Amino acid sequence: YGRMRQRYIKEHRPVLWNRLVLAGTLYEHLSEIETAAQSRIDLMLPKLAEAAGATEALKAADPMKWTGLMNSCKAQAEEIVLSELIYN
């Protein structure tokens, strides 16, 4: 996520990019984004899985359906993080 943020600000927010580079805080900023993004996904994923019905019972009964639901939940969580933290 840090690298995605780096690419975004370098291409679309050149003033912010220059300010971070000149202040020497670019990597600190990218590290904070990486940590925040990962923690947000870790917090959202169980809630999204519960709302989608991806339970342990479903995992035992129909692993393919459970995998599909979990992949969908992960993609949804990543999309939220991308729009809120990376491309903002």
Salt bridges, closest charged atoms under 4 A:
GLU11 OE1 - HIS12 NE2 3.90
GLU78 OE2 - LYS74 NZ 3.99
GLU84 OE1 - ARG40 NH2 2.74
